[in-house]
Amino acid sequence: MPRKTPFILVDVFTSRPFGGNQLAVFTDGAALSPNEMQELAHEMNFSESTFVMPPDSSGARPVRIFTPWREIPMAGHPTVGTTWVLASRGEIALASALVDATLRLGIGPVTVTVENIGGKPDFVWMAHREAEFGAKRDDRERVAKALGIAATDIRDDLPIQAVSTGLPILFVPLRTVDALARCSSNGAALTALFETVAQMQPVYMFVANESGDFAVRSRMFAPHTDGITEDPATGGAAGPFGAYAATYRLIDPAPKASFAIHQGVEMGRPSEIHVEVARKDNGAFAIRIGGRCAIVGEGAMFL
């Protein structure tokens, strides 16, 4: 007889079903081997799937995150979506209107905060660790060609640069939403941007609306790193983007800046990621990202 392992499907960074970024949360990760986790994530073929373990001695919930190709140390929409599922199932007790909990990811403990109404989750925040900035790239024409756009579509007053709060992302600043729409996800072309496999990073293109309220439209391609042609919502990029935006004065983080990132529009899966950035006394940034979710299904996979 086949073994069964239960899962819950949740759409993340959306308040309505069938928008946002899909996530499969396997609620009995302790019964699975790492190879089985990878096989299940490949079978689901979402940007990520998560596998929840029993609480450790500190009360934190270990969570493993897999793309269709590999295990990764952190990601945003899996963290927010898994927290929403645990709170909905009563595994994070919602004893007050604002509840903090800890998930233990590959990068270590991560604080999540659940805002709830009547004991049901209404909004989930994920704290990001301090951002680390990589080298700036000066090959604007090469990057543009890999994305299928012109070099003039890329802003020259902002850097093409990798930033990480646990997973490095290459940020590419574009001038217009039209340029963003013309970007194409080509695995071979994106692979050619990097000298080695170890150096490869997902590529995140964004357009910043700086007139009126600051807001962002974005897309993220990772066919070359994770088999993800395009991601509808990338919380693991939203955090480091907050640090990028503050560093290059797109926002003023003193005392705090708040804005929204809209992603997934071109895919027909519109997502809204909220970002908060505050400057700390040491000059670094306290960052958190958040949003709403919708549980859309549940079932079991056979092994």
C-alpha atoms as one frame of an Amber mdcrd trajectory, in Angstrom:
protein
   0.000   0.000   0.000   1.341   3.485  -0.804   2.103   5.882   2.015   0.133
   9.103   2.090   1.503  12.494   3.052  -0.947  15.379   3.584  -0.606  18.840
   2.103  -2.478  22.140   2.048  -2.519  24.500  -0.934  -2.372  28.219  -0.185
  -2.134  31.270  -2.452   0.250  33.807  -0.924   0.323  37.617  -1.135  -3.289
  37.796  -2.235  -6.599  38.139  -0.443  -8.526  36.161  -3.066  -8.202  32.540
  -4.180  -6.299  31.794  -7.385  -4.154  34.901  -7.288  -0.744  35.424  -5.718
   1.917  32.736  -5.512   0.957  29.095  -5.098   2.436  27.110  -2.236   2.118
  23.492  -1.134   2.592  23.063   2.615   3.341  19.458   3.588   2.316  19.293
   7.221   4.101  16.058   8.217   7.639  16.688   7.058   9.130  14.447   9.738
   7.789  11.395   7.899   9.676  12.278   4.698  13.287  11.913   3.596  15.050
  14.823   1.864  14.882  12.909  -1.427  11.134  12.473  -1.022  10.746  16.173
  -0.248  12.576  17.045  -3.451  10.470  14.620  -5.472   7.259  16.081  -4.061
   8.388  19.661  -4.745   9.241  18.664  -8.319   5.856  16.984  -8.713   3.994
  20.045  -7.411   6.130  22.265  -9.661   5.292  25.446  -7.761   8.002  28.021
  -7.147   8.424  26.416  -3.720   6.923  23.775  -1.458   7.470  23.603   2.299
   7.822  20.721   4.736   6.897  21.400   8.357   8.610  19.566  11.204   7.486
  19.165  14.842   8.452  22.025  17.195  11.999  21.897  18.522  12.975  22.292
  22.192  12.632  26.093  21.935   9.123  25.872  20.493  10.247  27.000  17.028
   8.884  25.139  14.003  11.599  23.903  11.626  10.530  24.354   8.003  12.405
  23.111   4.923  11.878  24.880   1.603  12.326  23.240  -1.807  12.044  24.599
  -5.335  11.450  22.088  -8.147  15.249  21.744  -8.423  16.823  22.231  -4.993
  16.473  23.009  -1.296  16.980  26.699  -0.486  17.821  28.286   2.881  15.019
  30.862   2.934  12.239  32.369   0.865   9.468  34.837   1.555   6.217  33.478
   0.176   6.833  29.984   1.637   7.485  31.517   5.068   4.398  33.741   5.001
   2.183  31.008   3.543   3.366  28.322   5.973   2.769  30.684   8.893  -0.770
  31.360   7.631  -1.480  27.620   7.401  -0.093  26.909  10.894  -2.143  29.771
  12.376  -5.285  28.604  10.558  -4.811  25.093  11.970  -4.284  26.352  15.525
  -0.625  25.291  15.549   0.290  28.910  16.174  -2.037  29.920  19.000  -3.750
  33.241  18.250  -4.340  34.267  21.859  -4.123  37.985  21.120  -4.593  40.310
  18.150  -0.847  40.296  17.443   1.154  37.077  17.886   4.876  36.463  17.279
   6.211  33.017  16.460   9.487  31.540  15.225  10.119  29.375  12.176  13.533
  27.771  11.869  14.662  27.991   8.239  17.959  27.048   6.629  19.370  30.470
   7.595  18.304  30.014  11.229  15.389  31.334  13.313  13.032  33.776  11.581
  10.403  35.804  13.438   6.910  35.879  11.974   4.034  37.988  13.258   0.361
  37.106  12.776  -2.270  39.824  12.878  -5.613  38.162  13.471  -9.285  38.941
  13.833 -11.459  36.655  15.929  -8.744  34.015  16.109  -8.312  33.831  12.335
  -5.183  35.114  10.566  -5.665  38.409   8.734  -2.071  39.386   7.849   1.359
  37.797   8.274   4.699  39.606   8.606   8.130  38.029   8.137  11.243  39.686
   9.561  14.321  39.707   7.315  17.875  39.763   8.571  20.249  42.583   7.624
  20.942  42.855   3.917  24.298  42.061   2.321  25.227  43.850  -0.914  27.215
  42.156  -3.656  29.300  43.712  -6.409  27.683  46.087  -8.890  27.564  44.959
 -12.515  28.627  47.323 -15.292  27.601  45.108 -18.239  24.255  46.816 -18.842
  24.067  45.809 -22.511  24.791  42.159 -21.702  22.089  42.069 -19.030  19.593
  43.797 -21.324  20.272  41.332 -24.141  19.720  38.386 -21.785  16.331  39.852
 -20.835  15.326  40.620 -24.428  15.220  44.394 -23.954  17.396  47.367 -24.945
  20.195  48.714 -22.773  18.357  52.055 -22.761  15.454  50.323 -20.963  17.696
  49.913 -17.905  18.151  52.929 -15.654  21.685  54.287 -15.522  21.204  56.184
 -12.245  20.752  52.976 -10.223  23.061  49.948 -10.098  22.501  46.418 -11.320
  23.450  44.669  -8.105  22.900  41.518  -6.072  21.491  41.921  -2.571  20.729
  39.162  -0.076  18.901  38.659   3.196  19.564  34.928   2.951  19.382  34.248
  -0.798  21.189  36.529  -3.294  18.965  38.184  -5.907  20.202  40.271  -8.856
  18.252  43.537  -9.049  17.823  45.226 -12.439  16.217  48.726 -12.405  14.023
  49.441 -15.444  12.647  52.739 -16.703   9.087  51.809 -17.655   6.334  49.254
 -17.130   6.421  48.683 -20.889  10.051  47.601 -20.642   9.127  45.319 -17.751
   6.401  43.705 -19.862   8.849  43.108 -22.737  11.309  41.134 -20.580  11.477
  37.452 -21.482  12.620  34.516 -19.373  15.262  32.589 -21.316  17.168  30.031
 -19.274  20.170  29.777 -21.605  20.512  33.558 -21.910  20.260  34.070 -18.153
  22.736  31.267 -17.462  25.232  33.030 -19.744  25.185  36.078 -17.449  27.156
  34.146 -14.821  30.625  32.644 -15.007  29.873  29.581 -12.851  26.851  27.714
 -11.534  27.760  28.780  -7.990  27.528  32.454  -9.002  24.077  32.218 -10.600
  21.296  34.291  -9.054  17.595  34.773  -9.781  17.038  38.002 -11.745  14.554
  40.559 -10.419  13.468  43.440 -12.656  11.608  46.371 -11.134  10.044  49.711
 -11.996   9.767  52.261  -9.188   6.939  54.775  -9.228   8.497  57.784  -7.497
   5.746  60.310  -8.235   3.196  60.414  -5.443   3.158  57.408  -3.127   6.185
  55.190  -3.704   5.235  51.809  -5.187   6.949  49.128  -7.251   6.071  46.780
 -10.127   8.333  43.786 -10.519   8.999  40.453 -12.172  11.418  37.666 -11.194
  12.986  35.023 -13.464  14.788  31.924 -12.179  14.749  29.260 -14.933  18.537
  29.005 -14.671  18.712  28.558 -10.881  15.512  26.751  -9.914  13.511  25.787
 -12.985  11.122  28.693 -12.322  10.307  30.488 -15.561   8.696  33.330 -13.637
   7.681  33.814 -10.011   4.333  35.495  -9.235   5.526  36.926  -5.887   9.017
  36.879  -4.411   9.100  37.720  -0.715  12.748  36.667  -0.548  13.511  39.511
  -2.971  11.113  42.060  -1.446  13.181  42.268   1.754  16.560  42.941   0.136
  14.835  45.271  -2.321  13.766  47.344   0.685  17.427  47.710   1.628  18.336
  48.521  -1.992  15.611  51.185  -2.160  16.758  52.757   1.111  20.446  52.637
   0.203  19.883  54.379  -3.127  17.385  56.876  -1.674  14.277  55.716  -3.454
  12.683  55.742   0.009  13.501  57.476   3.297  13.770  54.875   6.075  14.047
  57.422   8.890  12.154  56.578  10.990  10.299  54.080   8.754   9.171  53.673
   5.160   6.295  51.477   4.003   5.367  50.574   0.434   3.848  47.853  -1.723
   5.350  45.713  -4.473   2.984  44.494  -7.195   4.175  41.361  -8.969   2.647
  38.563 -11.041   0.510  40.938 -13.134   1.953  39.703 -16.426   1.239  36.109
 -15.347  -2.402  36.715 -14.485  -1.620  36.046 -10.798  -1.483  39.548  -9.286
   0.312  39.718  -5.949   0.788  42.450  -3.372   3.755  42.342  -1.015   3.990
  44.930   1.754   7.460  46.085   2.785   8.594  48.046   5.845  12.122  49.436
   6.190  13.475  51.291   9.239  17.014  52.569   9.766  18.677  51.149  12.879
  21.144  52.954  15.134  24.062  51.098  13.501  23.052  52.372  10.053  21.698
  49.034   8.853  18.031  48.452   8.096  15.331  46.552   9.969  13.195  44.966
   7.268   9.987  42.998   7.243   7.651  41.919   4.460   4.081  40.724   4.671
   0.740  40.043   3.108  -2.456  38.051   3.125  -3.131  34.504   1.954  -6.013
  32.324   0.797  -6.179  28.577   1.495  -7.513  26.955  -1.672  -7.252  23.192
  -1.198  -5.933  20.182   0.654  -5.186  16.565  -0.049  -2.562  13.848   0.099
   0.249  12.707  -2.134   1.013   8.979  -2.491   4.531   7.665  -1.993
